[in-house]
Amino acid sequence: MPRRASSARTGDSAGLVAGAGTLFILDTDGELVVASAGGSAFTPLAHYTVASSATWAHPVVLPRGVLVKDVDSLAFWRWE
């Protein structure tokens, strides 16, 4: 079956971490999408811009936030 291009593609690659019914998807442009891991369709819950330069490493999800490594820095984004 031929592959079809998707209009939802947002970066060259993405790091994906799953846990506790939630997906954390970080694309190369520094956009973090938090989505529900359940159900039959992709359901984004929130979008955040978490870096101003390229991100190639997977996000590290911690109980109180997420670590994001971009080209220039390592940042901790805390849950509110």
C-alpha positions as CSV (number, residue, x, y, z in Angstrom):
1,M,0.0,0.0,0.0
2,P,1.5,3.4,-0.9
3,R,2.2,5.9,1.9
4,R,0.2,9.1,1.9
5,A,1.6,12.4,3.1
6,S,-0.1,13.7,6.2
7,S,-0.9,17.4,6.8
8,A,-0.4,16.7,10.6
9,R,3.4,16.3,10.3
10,T,5.1,19.0,12.2
11,G,8.8,18.1,12.3
12,D,11.6,16.0,10.9
13,S,11.5,13.6,13.8
14,A,9.9,13.3,17.2
15,G,10.6,11.8,20.6
16,L,7.7,9.9,22.1
17,V,7.3,8.9,25.7
18,A,4.2,7.1,27.0
19,G,3.0,6.4,30.5
20,A,0.0,6.5,32.8
21,G,-2.4,6.8,29.8
22,T,-0.6,9.9,28.4
23,L,1.7,10.5,25.4
24,F,4.4,13.1,25.4
25,I,5.5,13.9,21.9
26,L,8.4,16.4,21.3
27,D,9.2,17.4,17.7
28,T,12.4,18.8,16.4
29,D,11.0,22.3,16.4
30,G,10.6,22.3,20.2
31,E,6.8,21.7,20.2
32,L,5.6,19.4,23.0
33,V,2.2,17.8,22.5
34,V,0.5,16.0,25.5
35,A,-2.1,13.6,24.3
36,S,-4.4,10.9,25.6
37,A,-3.0,7.4,24.9
38,G,-6.4,5.7,25.0
39,G,-9.2,5.6,22.5
40,S,-9.3,5.0,18.8
41,A,-8.2,8.4,17.6
42,F,-5.3,10.8,18.4
43,T,-6.6,13.2,21.1
44,P,-4.2,16.1,21.9
45,L,-4.8,17.6,25.3
46,A,-2.2,20.4,25.2
47,H,0.5,22.0,23.1
48,Y,3.6,23.8,24.5
49,T,6.6,25.5,22.9
50,V,9.4,24.3,25.1
51,A,12.6,25.1,23.2
52,S,13.8,27.9,20.8
53,S,16.4,25.7,19.0
54,A,16.3,22.1,17.6
55,T,15.4,19.2,19.9
56,W,16.5,15.7,19.1
57,A,16.5,14.0,22.5
58,H,13.4,12.4,23.9
59,P,11.7,14.4,26.7
60,V,12.2,13.1,30.2
61,V,8.9,13.0,32.1
62,L,9.2,13.3,35.9
63,P,6.5,13.5,38.6
64,R,6.7,17.3,38.7
65,G,7.5,18.2,35.1
66,V,9.5,17.4,32.0
67,L,13.1,17.8,31.1
68,V,13.8,19.1,27.5
69,K,17.2,19.2,25.9
70,D,17.7,21.4,22.9
71,V,20.8,22.4,21.0
72,D,21.7,25.1,23.6
73,S,20.3,24.1,26.9
74,L,18.6,21.6,29.3
75,A,15.4,23.0,30.7
76,F,13.0,21.7,33.4
77,W,9.3,22.6,32.7
78,R,7.3,22.3,35.9
79,W,3.7,21.1,36.0
80,E,1.3,23.7,37.5
